[in-house]
Structure formats: C-alpha cells, structure tokens
Amino acid sequence: MTYGNLLARRWRVTAGVSPDGTAFPVFVHTIEHADGRTCLVRQRFSESMLRPGGTISGPTLMALADCAMYVVLLSAIGPVGLAVTTNLNINFLRKGAPGEDVLAAAKLLKLGKRLAVGEVNLLSGTSPDPIAHVTVTYSIPIA
C-alpha cells in the first residue's frame, strides 16, 4: 500500500485543549483522494464554520487549504513530520453555498528538495467555480 493510499482513508482532526482548559472546535476532514500530485479533501458543513451573516469564515477556509496541501505533500514524499507551511496566500472569490460541505482540490506545482509549492481551489456546493484560490509553500526538512 502506498502512502498516498494510506492517506486516502478517513482523517479526523480532533479537538485540542488550550492551556486555559478551553477546547478548540473539532474539524472533520475526509481525504477523498490523494495520489502524490493531487488530492481532494472534504470538510463537512458545521454551523461553527460560519461568521455572522452565514459566510464561511476565513480561518476555516485557510485551515482546510493548509490541510489539503499537507495531505498532497505527504502523499508525494511520505511521512515527514517536520514539513511546515512557510507561506499561504488566499484570495476569497465568492461566498460559499449555505449549508454545504467545502472541498479542497490541491495540486503540487513544484516539488523540490527543500520547498514544495502548490495551489488549492476551495469549492462549495455543486458549483465548479471556486470560492477561494490559495497558493501554499511548504518547507521540507533535510533528511
């Protein structure tokens, strides 16, 4: 079984606890596909994703995009725990569909020895038009 296939199983990011004892929200991401070049990650809709007015919050979208980039990177290079985000740029394009899951379609643009660059399109509902476009750079530690 390749590492990409292993990643394609359900991945749940559980709640963390801060030093003051309060819990962070639980985000459930499902890896639909990961092949070393592309991946598709789904975040199930939750009311906790929304800002006032029903807009999906920016931090929710940024976290999903970063998660998708991490998935596609690890599906390409294997389990490298210290690969970290060095840059993330997001352009919010339109409001997401209310009550719908958000999909992150990530693609590696360049994979070098020390840096990986990718792009993520965030999609909502059945529309093929992205709600946000993200570029992400990851630093890969020396093996």
C-alpha positions in Angstrom: 0.0 0.0 0.0 1.4 3.4 -1.0 1.5 6.3 1.5 -1.0 8.1 -0.8 -3.4 5.2 -0.5 -2.9 5.2 3.3 -3.7 8.9 3.5 -6.9 8.4 1.4 -8.5 6.8 4.5 -10.7 9.0 6.8 -8.6 11.5 8.7 -10.2 13.2 11.7 -8.6 16.2 13.3 -9.8 16.1 16.9 -10.4 18.9 19.4 -7.3 20.3 21.2 -7.2 21.9 24.6 -5.6 25.2 25.3 -3.5 25.9 28.4 -6.6 27.7 30.0 -8.6 24.5 29.6 -10.9 25.6 26.8 -11.5 23.3 23.8 -10.8 24.2 20.2 -13.5 23.3 17.7 -13.4 19.9 16.1 -12.9 19.9 12.3 -13.6 16.7 10.4 -11.7 16.4 7.2 -12.2 13.5 4.9 -9.5 12.7 2.4 -11.4 11.7 -0.7 -8.3 11.2 -2.9 -4.5 11.6 -2.7 -2.1 10.4 -5.3 1.2 12.3 -4.8 0.3 15.0 -7.3 -3.2 16.0 -6.4 -5.7 15.5 -3.5 -9.3 16.2 -2.7 -10.2 16.9 1.0 -13.8 17.5 2.2 -14.8 19.5 5.3 -18.3 18.6 6.4 -20.6 21.6 7.0 -21.0 22.8 10.5 -22.6 25.9 12.0 -19.3 26.6 13.8 -17.7 27.3 10.3 -19.9 30.4 9.9 -19.4 34.1 10.6 -22.4 36.3 11.2 -24.5 36.6 8.0 -23.8 33.0 7.1 -20.4 33.4 5.4 -17.9 30.6 5.9 -15.1 32.1 8.0 -11.7 32.8 6.5 -9.8 30.8 9.2 -12.0 27.8 8.3 -11.0 28.1 4.6 -7.3 28.7 5.4 -7.1 25.7 7.7 -8.8 23.5 5.1 -6.4 24.7 2.4 -3.4 24.2 4.6 -4.6 20.7 5.5 -5.1 19.8 1.8 -1.6 21.0 0.9 -0.1 18.9 3.8 -2.0 15.9 2.5 -0.9 16.2 -1.1 2.7 16.9 0.1 2.8 13.8 2.4 1.2 11.7 -0.3 4.2 12.7 -2.5 7.1 12.5 0.0 5.9 10.1 2.7 5.6 10.7 6.4 7.8 13.8 7.1 6.6 15.2 10.3 8.6 18.5 10.2 7.3 19.7 6.9 5.9 23.1 7.7 4.0 25.9 6.0 6.2 28.8 5.1 3.7 30.9 3.1 0.0 30.8 2.5 -1.8 33.3 0.3 -5.6 33.2 -0.1 -7.9 35.1 -2.4 -11.5 35.0 -1.4 -13.6 35.0 -4.6 -17.2 34.5 -3.6 -19.5 33.4 -0.8 -19.9 29.6 -0.3 -23.2 27.8 -0.7 -25.1 27.8 2.6 -25.2 24.5 4.4 -22.8 22.8 2.0 -19.6 20.9 2.6 -16.4 22.6 1.4 -14.0 20.7 -0.9 -10.3 21.5 -1.2 -8.7 20.4 -4.5 -5.0 20.6 -4.1 -2.2 20.2 -6.7 1.5 20.3 -6.3 3.1 22.8 -8.7 6.7 22.2 -7.8 8.3 19.7 -5.5 12.0 20.4 -4.8 14.4 19.1 -2.2 13.7 21.8 0.3 10.5 23.5 -0.8 7.1 22.5 -2.2 4.7 24.9 -3.9 1.1 24.1 -4.5 -2.3 25.5 -5.2 -5.7 24.8 -3.7 -9.1 25.6 -5.1 -11.8 25.7 -2.5 -15.2 24.7 -3.8 -18.7 24.8 -2.2 -21.9 23.1 -3.3 -22.2 21.8 -6.9 -20.7 24.9 -8.5 -17.4 24.3 -10.4 -16.4 27.9 -9.6 -14.0 28.2 -6.6 -15.0 30.2 -3.5 -11.3 30.8 -2.8 -7.9 30.3 -4.5 -4.9 29.5 -2.4 -1.2 29.2 -3.0 0.9 27.5 -0.4 4.6 26.9 0.1 6.0 24.2 2.5 9.5 23.8 3.8 10.8 20.2 3.7 13.4 19.4 6.3 16.7 17.9 5.3 16.5 14.1 5.6 
